[in-house]
Structures are given as C-alpha cells and as structure tokens.
C-alpha cells in the first residue's frame, strides 16, 4: 500500500471519513489493471476519450482494452483531460467534492491502472490537464517552478505529453475552440477531436480533387458525480465511447459503449 492508502485504511478502521472519500473504492481499483496487448499494428490507433479522473467510470479500461485487441491497435493515444482538477478550477467549486490533495492522489491511483494496461502512449493536453499550469501562471510563477506533465501525473517515461500531434496525416487534438468539422475544413486535413461531451460523429468531406474526414467523439465520465453538476440540466447527455483509426489514418471508426 502507498502511504496515502495506509493513512486512509487506518482512518477507516476508526470510522473517520474525510471529504466523503470512499476508502474501499481506493483499495479495490488497484487490482483493475489488465495485462497489456503488445502485438497490435502501429498503423492502427486506439483513441481513448476524456477520463476526468478520478471521476471516470471503472468499466472504460476493460472496454478500451477489448477494442484494442479487436481492432489490433498498436498505437495508443489519450485525447486529453485525463484529470479533472475540479478543485483548482477557475469556475465555482462544489464544497462536497475533494480538495486538491485528495483529488490528485485518487486520480494518480486510478491512472496507474491505465499506465500498466497501456505501457506506452501519447497524451494530448488541453484545458483540464493544463489547470495546474494556468493556476501557477495566474500567481505569476515562473515556468521553471512548474513540474512537467510526467511528474504531475506520475506517468512513466514511455508516456509522451503534447498539445497536439500528427500521426499518418491525422491531427489529434483535444480541443480546437470549435467543432472538429470546422477545424477539418480550416486545416484541410483529417482531424480527431474530443472535448465536446455531448457531440460526436465521423464524416467525410470532399471537393473536386481531394477528400478529408473528421471525428468528434465522447468521453467516459461518471456523470452522477457532483463535479459535473454544471451540466446537470442539459438535455444532451454524454455518450460513452472510444475511437479507432485504422489503416495508417485512412479509416475512422467511432465505438460507442452500448
């Protein structure tokens, strides 16, 4: 057990709770890492949606592993928002939720399963993942005082954190301040984008000489968590999914969890 888990276990035995943390949840999730699938074709990309850890649903890890094997994916890409960082949001915080210390501790614990299941991956960082850097910048801290992403998320050196990346002429980005379709036409290149929790699809666009495609897809959040109360009244609800891009960027497939 980590030092955090030892502390939580001692407190739980005494009947003491802090910020409503489910101690059993912290203990049980440690065993959910899956044996990695290492025989996939690097020309097939598995795109894992927004996690917003520690508020992600447990079943997503198994679902993504099943899709990786089914579609023989050898390249893994997390499309961003792997952590929520609700506790340091610039928006109004919910007092019943975790404070910063416990939120990142629980998120790191859950992300460990992802690192073990997918030993090598790229992560595109954007709004939620960048909250520590933006918060530090608002306090006028120099960048040299800010830890790198691998340290913040306690990720292995085999994880590459970038703002966006092009693989096989496909631009993978978390958010383009607009729809994936708009970015696709502006850049005139194939686009995979997340961020919009209630909008998804894949579509081709063609002019007289060329064609491009775009994919907008969803996430895997536990929508019942109070951290997402800000969207509770929206009629459009998030649909859980991941995506695969096959044949060296030629075939995008959206895979909803039904």
PEJOKA-V715884 format. One record per run of one state. SS is the DSSP state (H for helix, E for strand, C for the rest). FROM is the first residue (numbers start at 1). LEN is the number of residues. If there is no record, write none. Layout:
<<SS FROM LEN> <SS FROM LEN>>
This chain:
<<C 1 2> <H 3 11> <C 14 9> <H 23 9> <C 32 9> <E 41 8> <C 49 1> <E 50 1> <C 51 2> <E 53 1> <C 54 2> <E 56 1> <C 57 2> <H 59 12> <C 71 2> <E 73 6> <C 79 4> <E 83 1> <C 84 2> <H 86 3> <C 89 11> <H 100 18> <C 118 3> <E 121 4> <C 125 6> <H 131 8> <C 139 4> <H 143 3> <C 146 3> <H 149 4> <C 153 6> <E 159 4> <C 163 1> <E 164 4> <C 168 2> <E 170 4> <C 174 6> <H 180 8> <C 188 2> <E 190 4> <C 194 7> <E 201 6> <C 207 4> <E 211 6> <C 217 2> <E 219 1> <C 220 1> <E 221 1> <C 222 4> <H 226 6> <C 232 8> <E 240 7> <C 247 4> <E 251 6> <C 257 2>>
